Amino acid sequence: MGADVPISSLLEKLNKLKDVVQEGLIYPGLRNHVHVAIDELLRIRNELEEAEDTSTLLPTVYSPHDTTTLLHTVYYSEFLIETFLLNTPIQCRQDDLKNLTKNPPLMAFPIPPWTQLRFSSKLKNIVKSLKAVHSEPRPRRDHPAINYKTDDDDDDDDDDDELVGFEDVAKDLVDRLISKQKSLRVISLVSEEAMGKTALVRKVYNRLDIRQYFKCRVWLHVPKNIECKDLLIVLLKQIPMGVLKGVELMSKDELSALLFQTLMELRFLIVLDDVSSFDVWLMLACPFADAANGSRVILTTRYSKIASDVDPWSRPPLELKPFTDKLSWELFLNKFRVGRHCHTDTHHQLDSYKVKILQICGGLPPAIVLLGRLLSSIQSNELFGGIDYLLVDSGKLDQSPLSNIIALCFRELRSELKLCFLYLALFPKEYEISVQRLLQLWIAEGFVKTSSTQQPEDIASKYLKELVRRNMIEIATRKEDGRHKTCRMPSFLHDFFFPKSKDIGFIHSHHCKANCTSIDSSAQPNIASPADQPNTDSPAQPNNVCLSDVCFKAQKRGTFNKEINEFLETIIDRRRSRGFALMKVLDLEGAHRPWLHVKLGKFLSNLRYISLRWTGVDSCPESIVNLPCLETLDLKYTNITNLSSSIWKAKNLRHLLMNEVSIPKPSSSKQSSTSMSNIQTLTGLLIGFEDPKEYGLNGFTNLRKLGLTCHSTSSVGKPVDCISQLNKLQTFKLRSRDHQFGQPSEFKIHGNLTSHPSLSNLYLFGVFKGGNLPENLKTLTLSMTKIEEDQMRELGQRLPQLNILRLFADSFVGEKMNCLGGGFPKLRVLKLWMLETLKEWIVEEGAMPELEELEIRGCEKLEKSQGLERLSHLKELTLTNMKREFVEHVKQNLASMDRSHILLTNDFKSSTSLA
């Protein structure tokens, strides 16, 4: 990994500049300088990619002085180009062209001619600097153009749950966890090298039997230099014990006592991942209560001394050692999946490479997995030519086997994938990031290539799938329908790439400071920007040029929020604000009530992405709403109830996420639909008594997700008419509330949605009085709909494609729910929550034959059920706040049918409002 990453970013900006200089109003000399700069950067990047030593930060083809000069030049170039593009309209008006000869030059040019001339001169100097870095011709290597599959070629983009080579260790770990020994025990896993400790423990941690055995499970990645108080706070906030207030104000002793008292009442499993100091365990030795109920702690570490000392009374630590050749090859073939698409003798041909593959992987599972996925990504018709080249190339590397494989896998990524992948190093180690958030950040940063035939979100999703398929990004959690929900960079990759990303100035992070008291979930703001550079002979780079600011949800507020507010104050301070005008991302998610100056947006006119999610702010400055480049505005889980009508003029807005926010109607519905022609997500819009067509919603033809709240019976049917015209809509959320008291009001779905071409996810809140639902629905959520027994039977027959059905509070008001035979043929997930009138539930033969997950919560009158034993595919049954008699009845039924493989949990939690 090296300068090819920032060079790729600069090339993207130069290509945008090339589009701008095609206009007649731009100084003609720029054209040549732009093309020469692109050619020179391509030459340098090719040399970097062809250099033999790909494991180092920069290939040895460049001297250290060349390296420093090159990076400085690249970052300075980015600053100049971003500044110029920010002040230059991409499309000039025809009127300007016509008046060019009539008006003085100053009036004809959007940017004064002398500014353009000065920029052209600076770009010319940049080209000279690039050429000066290395002007001697280099012999070209025979670098074959290896073609890799895209997600269109292979839909197998997900990692599997197989523990190839670790079966015995996993079995031993499970046995220790659920052994009959009642006293608290600490189980240590140790290996000096990256062997997959975290992945192994995570899969055991998520097993059904482990989830059933331990009522409380907590996972904590332990950074270095963590303070005891911070560790205790984060542990407490992960334990299901209701709302915690004021823990940040407690002393260490008070927190320790509270944790002890809480854990005494639970059988818990706590994972302390990547412990680097014995002092961490000493912090927790007292508050980890031993209630003699079988509680366990799992500790992973690279240090055998720590592993053996944390619990001298326990069995010896589980030590992970490099795989034997037999296990290594078994794991490699498990990850090398190209055989599904090739001739049957592919694996026989592969045997000739066995010795070389085993040699370069060194028995390390992460290296084996990465190499297996890399090789299986090669197009089938080029497979063995590509393998020959890559294996010979990797044999020339001189670092550890894992580092060599990591460097090789990174080098073989396309330039845009390199940028997207490295962006995850911005987040703390083991941090789970929302996939939706990540894709939108990639787009805002300009990492996603534009296309005339595909939406940026679809292209970004393909990038993610490819990185997942190569095991360079792992999926942390999934939604109920199987889609990716959160993801993270594997810990061993984060260890490798985070320092290198900082070295090349791709990111500048605060959460890595030695004196930083915050940890994963309470990290300091991270800035994806060039770090401050020393003075060199290259053009001077402006200090503190901030291109993005990304925060992480804070578990504690004090210091974290103070630094956030100081940062925001700096932006609007004219004496210190140089460079902030280029910011593309301002992500303040989780910062508690940050200070948003009324003119903040005027200093950040280049912003593409703004998130105030979970900040608790009361208002959004109009200067932010008026930003010309804004693509994503996330106001979810704030106290914002009103937004300026100028948001309808946001021509580039793609995602507007809110929670029941009122926005005045635009002056013209036609104007709003024209301005917001790119909008894809619009949620939480409160339209009250208005017709949604007056907002121009029927003209938002690119909408994929829409959420509306109405106030009257007469207005509820109108949104349904509106969405029938939105052929790309996939998700629709409709709430019908009484204006005065906020109670659910009646509505009926008018019009025919049965044949809607794309609508697959529907959420309805309000008293449902009938109507036709789309037959191709896959997810249906009902709340306060008060449907009766006959309607429930109809749903089972009319929705043959339904995968997920959620029946929340008062969605069903009958006493008896009968699922008829043949009903819900594809249903996989069913949730019955707070159905206060339900007394009996019957599953007839042939009903819900594919059901895998069933959750019944807070149905306090439910006394009996019949037919649960008929659900042959049921894997997980969760009962929450249910009568003990009902729970015992279910247990007896399952036991009598030998259904011990089903995860049955029964928790008593405080009810959650689903309104």
C-alpha positions, 0 to 999 in steps of 0.5 A, spaced: 500 500 500 502 506 498 501 513 494 497 509 489 491 511 494 492 518 494 494 518 487 487 515 485 483 520 489 487 525 485 485 522 479 478 522 480 478 530 481 482 531 475 477 527 471 472 532 474 476 538 472 477 535 465 469 536 464 469 543 467 475 545 462 471 543 456 467 549 457 469 555 453 469 560 459 475 556 462 482 559 461 484 555 454 491 553 457 488 549 463 486 543 458 493 542 456 496 542 464 490 537 466 491 532 461 499 532 462 497 532 470 493 526 468 498 522 464 504 523 469 499 521 475 498 515 471 505 513 469 507 514 477 501 510 479 503 504 474 510 504 476 508 504 484 503 498 482 509 494 478 514 495 483 516 488 486 516 490 493 508 491 494 509 490 502 512 496 504 508 503 504 511 505 498 515 501 493 523 502 493 523 504 486 522 511 490 527 514 495 524 517 502 525 524 499 521 522 493 516 519 497 515 525 501 515 530 495 510 526 492 505 525 497 506 533 499 505 534 491 499 530 491 495 533 497 497 540 495 494 538 488 487 536 491 487 542 495 487 546 489 483 542 485 477 542 490 478 549 491 477 551 484 471 546 483 468 549 489 467 555 485 466 553 478 459 551 475 460 545 472 455 547 466 455 554 464 449 558 461 448 559 454 447 566 455 454 567 458 457 564 452 452 569 447 455 575 451 462 573 452 464 578 446 459 583 449 461 584 456 468 585 459 471 579 461 470 580 469 463 580 467 463 574 463 467 569 467 464 565 473 471 566 476 475 572 474 480 571 468 486 572 473 484 567 478 484 562 472 490 564 470 493 563 477 490 556 477 493 554 471 500 557 473 500 553 479 497 546 476 503 547 471 508 547 477 505 541 480 506 537 473 513 539 474 513 537 481 510 530 479 516 529 473 521 531 478 519 526 483 522 520 478 524 522 471 528 516 469 525 511 465 523 504 468 523 497 465 516 495 465 514 488 468 510 483 465 504 485 469 498 481 466 491 484 466 488 480 471 480 480 470 476 479 476 469 477 477 464 482 479 458 481 484 454 480 477 458 474 476 457 470 483 452 472 488 456 468 493 458 474 497 457 472 504 462 469 509 460 462 511 459 459 518 464 454 517 470 453 522 474 449 518 480 447 522 478 450 529 472 444 530 476 441 536 478 448 539 471 450 538 468 444 541 473 445 547 471 452 548 463 450 548 464 445 553 468 450 558 462 455 557 457 450 559 460 446 564 457 444 570 462 448 574 458 453 577 463 458 579 466 464 575 471 461 570 475 465 565 477 462 559 483 465 555 485 464 547 492 466 546 496 466 539 502 471 538 500 471 530 493 473 527 490 466 527 483 468 527 482 468 535 476 473 534 472 470 529 472 463 532 470 466 539 465 471 535 462 464 532 461 461 538 458 467 542 453 467 537 451 460 537 444 458 539 445 454 545 450 459 548 445 465 547 440 460 550 444 458 556 447 466 558 441 471 559 446 476 559 452 477 553 457 482 552 462 483 547 468 488 548 474 490 544 479 493 549 484 498 546 490 500 549 491 505 555 484 504 557 482 507 563 478 503 568 472 508 569 471 508 561 471 500 561 466 500 567 461 505 563 461 501 557 460 494 560 454 497 564 451 500 558 451 493 554 448 490 560 440 489 559 438 493 566 433 498 563 435 505 563 442 508 566 442 515 568 448 519 571 453 513 570 458 518 567 458 522 574 459 516 578 466 515 581 470 508 579 468 505 586 460 507 585 461 504 578 464 498 580 459 496 586 453 497 581 456 492 576 457 487 581 450 488 584 448 487 576 452 481 575 450 478 581 443 477 578 445 474 572 448 468 568 453 472 564 458 471 558 463 477 557 468 477 552 474 481 553 477 481 546 485 483 544 487 484 551 494 487 551 495 488 559 494 484 565 492 491 568 485 490 564 483 484 568 485 487 575 480 492 573 475 487 573 477 482 578 472 485 583 466 487 579 465 481 576 461 478 581 461 470 582 454 468 584 456 461 582 451 460 577 455 458 571 458 465 569 464 466 564 469 470 561 472 469 555 479 473 554 483 473 547 490 476 547 497 475 544 501 474 550 501 467 553 503 470 560 496 474 561 492 468 558 495 464 564 495 469 569 488 471 569 485 465 572 490 460 575 485 455 577 482 454 570 484 449 565 490 451 561 489 457 556 486 455 549 492 456 544 491 457 537 497 454 533 498 455 525 495 449 521 498 443 518 498 442 511 492 438 511 488 443 515 491 449 511 489 445 504 482 444 507 481 451 509 483 453 502 479 449 498 473 451 502 474 458 500 476 457 493 470 457 490 471 457 483 470 450 482 462 451 481 463 455 475 469 451 472 470 445 469 470 439 473 478 438 473 479 445 476 481 442 483 486 437 480 489 442 476 490 446 482 494 441 486 500 443 482 500 449 486 499 446 493 506 446 495 507 454 493 500 456 496 501 452 503 508 455 503 506 463 502 500 462 507 505 459 513 499 455 516 495 462 518 488 462 517 487 469 515 492 468 510 489 462 507 482 465 507 484 472 503 488 468 498 483 463 497 478 468 496 483 472 491 484 467 487 477 465 486 475 472 484 479 471 478 475 470 471 475 462 470 478 463 463 484 466 466 484 462 472 491 459 472 495 464 468 493 469 474 495 464 479 501 463 476 503 471 476 500 472 483 504 466 486 510 468 483 509 475 485 508 474 492 514 469 493 518 476 492 515 479 498 520 479 504 515 480 510 511 475 514 506 471 510 500 474 513 503 481 511 505 479 504 498 476 503 495 482 505 499 487 501 498 482 495 490 482 496 490 490 497 494 491 490 489 487 486 483 491 488 481 496 483 483 503 485 476 505 487 475 499 491 482 501 495 479 508 497 473 505 499 476 499 503 481 504 507 475 508 509 473 503 514 480 504 517 477 511 519 473 507 524 475 504 531 478 497 531 472 492 531 467 498 530 460 496 527 458 501 522 451 501 519 452 499 511 447 504 509 451 510 513 458 507 509 455 507 502 452 514 503 459 516 506 463 513 500 458 517 495 459 523 499 467 522 499 467 521 491 469 514 491 464 511 487 464 512 480 458 515 476 454 512 471 449 514 466 445 507 467 446 506 474 445 509 481 451 511 485 447 507 491 447 501 487 454 501 485 457 502 492 453 496 494 457 492 489 463 495 491 461 492 498 459 486 496 466 485 492 470 487 498 465 482 503 466 476 498 474 477 498 474 477 506 476 484 506 470 487 510 466 482 514 458 483 515 457 484 523 449 483 523 444 482 518 437 485 517 431 480 518 430 479 511 438 477 510 440 484 507 447 487 510 445 491 516 452 493 519 459 491 517 466 492 520 474 491 517 477 485 520 481 486 526 488 484 523 486 488 517 485 494 521 492 493 525 495 493 518 492 498 515 490 504 520 498 506 521 499 506 514 493 510 512 495 515 517 502 515 514 500 516 507 496 522 510 489 518 507 486 519 514 488 523 521 485 520 527 484 523 534 482 516 537 488 513 537 492 518 541 495 515 547 492 519 552 485 519 549 480 516 554 475 514 550 474 507 546 470 504 541 463 507 542 466 513 544 471 515 540 474 522 538 472 525 532 476 522 526 478 527 520 479 524 513 484 529 511 491 530 509 495 530 516 500 536 517 506 536 513 513 538 514 516 544 510 519 541 503 521 543 497 514 541 494 509 546 494 507 548 501 500 545 503 495 549 507 495 546 514 489 543 517 485 542 510 479 538 513 475 534 508 471 530 512 469 529 520 466 523 522 464 522 529 462 515 533 456 514 538 459 517 545 457 513 551 460 518 555 459 526 554 464 531 557 470 531 554 468 528 547 462 534 546 467 539 548 472 537 543 466 537 538 464 544 540 471 547 539 471 544 532 465 547 530 467 553 533 473 553 529 469 552 523 466 559 523 472 563 526 474 567 520 481 567 523 482 559 523 477 557 518 481 556 512 480 549 509 474 548 512 470 550 506 472 544 502 469 539 507 464 534 504 462 530 510 460 532 517 457 526 521 456 528 528 452 522 530 452 520 537 455 527 539 450 530 545 447 536 543 453 539 539 453 547 538 450 548 531 451 556 529 446 559 525 451 560 519 455 554 519 452 552 512 455 558 509 462 556 511 461 549 509 458 550 502 461 544 499 458 539 504 455 533 501 453 529 507 450 531 514 448 527 520 445 529 526 442 522 528 442 521 535 444 528 537 438 530 541 438 537 537 432 541 537 433 545 530 437 545 524 440 551 521 437 554 515 444 555 512 445 547 512 438 546 509 440 551 503 447 547 502 448 547 494 451 540 494 447 536 499 446 529 498 444 526 505 441 530 511 440 525 516 436 528 522 433 521 525 432 521 533 433 528 534 428 533 537 427 537 530 420 538 529 420 543 523 424 544 517 425 550 512 421 549 506 428 551 502 429 544 502 425 542 496 430 546 492 436 542 494 437 539 487 442 534 489 439 531 495 438 524 495 437 522 502 432 525 507 431 522 514 427 524 519 422 523 525 415 526 523 418 533 521 413 538 518 416 542 512 411 547 509 409 546 502 413 548 496 411 554 492 410 550 487 409 542 487 412 542 480 418 546 482 419 541 488 419 535 484 423 538 478 428 540 483 429 534 488 429 529 482 434 525 485 431 524 491 431 516 493 429 516 501 424 521 504 422 518 511 419 521 517 415 527 513 409 530 517 404 532 511 398 533 516 391 534 512 395 536 506 395 532 499 402 529 498 401 531 491 401 538 493 409 537 495 410 534 489 411 527 491 408 524 485 413 527 481 419 524 485 420 518 480 426 515 483 424 514 490 425 508 493 423 509 501 418 513 503 415 515 510 409 519 511 404 521 517 397 523 516 392 527 520 385 525 517 381 520 515 380 523 508 387 525 507 390 518 508 387 515 502 391 520 498 398 517 499 396 511 497 394 514 490 400 518 490 405 511 491 401 508 485 405 512 481 412 511 484 414 505 480 421 504 483 418 505 491 420 499 495 419 501 502 413 505 504 411 507 511 404 510 513 402 513 519 395 515 521 394 519 527 389 523 530 391 531 530 389 533 537 391 527 541 396 523 536 392 517 537 391 512 531 385 514 526 382 510 521 384 509 514 382 504 508 387 503 502 383 506 496 386 504 489 389 498 487 396 497 489 396 489 488 400 490 482 405 495 484 411 493 480 417 494 486 413 495 493 416 489 497 416 492 504 410 496 507 409 499 514 402 501 517 400 504 523 392 506 524 386 503 524 386 499 518 379 498 514 381 494 509 383 494 502 388 491 497 395 490 499 401 488 494 401 481 492 409 481 492 410 484 499 415 480 502 415 484 509 409 487 512 409 490 519 402 492 522 401 497 529 395 499 532 391 496 525 386 493 529 385 487 524 380 482 526 380 474 525 377 474 518 382 479 516 388 475 518 386 469 515 385 473 508 392 475 509 395 468 509 392 467 503 393 473 499 400 474 500 404 468 498 411 472 497 411 474 504 417 473 508 417 477 514 410 479 518 410 483 524 404 484 528 405 490 533 401 493 539 393 492 538 395 490 530 390 484 532 384 485 536 381 478 536 381 472 541 383 467 537 388 467 531 388 461 526 393 460 521 390 456 516 393 450 512 397 453 506 397 460 509 403 464 509 407 459 504 414 463 504 414 466 511 420 465 515 419 470 521 413 472 525 413 477 531 407 477 535 408 483 540 403 486 545 396 483 542 392 484 549 386 480 546 389 474 544 388 468 548 389 462 543 393 461 537 392 455 532 397 453 527 394 448 522 397 443 518 401 446 512 401 453 515 407 457 515 411 451 513 418 455 512 417 459 519 424 459 522 424 465 527 418 466 532 417 471 537 411 472 542 412 478 547 407 481 552 401 477 549 399 477 557 392 473 555 395 468 551 394 461 555 395 456 549 397 454 543 396 448 538 400 446 532 407 449 534 410 442 533 408 442 526 413 448 524 418 443 522 423 449 520 423 453 526 430 454 529 429 460 534 423 461 539 423 467 543 418 468 549 418 475 552 414 477 558 409 471 557 405 467 563 410 462 566 404 457 565 404 458 557 412 458 557 412 451 561 406 449 556 411 450 550 417 447 553 413 441 554 410 441 547 417 442 544 420 436 549 415 431 547 416 432 540 424 432 541 425 439 538 431 440 543 435 444 537 430 450 537 433 456 541 427 457 546 429 464 551 424 467 556 425 474 558 422 479 562 423 486 560 420 492 560 415 493 554 417 498 549 412 503 546 411 501 538 407 507 536 
